[in-house]
């Protein structure tokens, strides 16, 4: 019989790299990201008796991380990601990676979270909807807008109509 600690390790600890990658994109400080993941594991451990085996542990952990992040951001303990020297150093000198990092950092927080969860972490729209506590249509809209904004910011698509006005007005700020 597997003990509780081993079950937690099998379910939760295996997600460390994904959680850390996501936390680094949410925060501007790699140390804050590590603290955020550590706090996520502490909260997950405390609530592990409520976790139902066979459900999506990964989505459960990401939801805990997001709740913790938003709670700390409201209290002023964490700030949203900004492009700083930490991000530039994280690109390892790769110009394309830096360009993507910069474009991602300029997305609104709600679009960046949806894009990271959907594209980078591979969650479905339904899973993202459950994690963020928003309707699935809103997730699809945020993903669509984030993808369009990324294509425009990376020069892969010309802005058209209201998208052009929005991108140019954001850049003039």
Beta strands, then each sheet from edge to edge (+ up, - down):
end
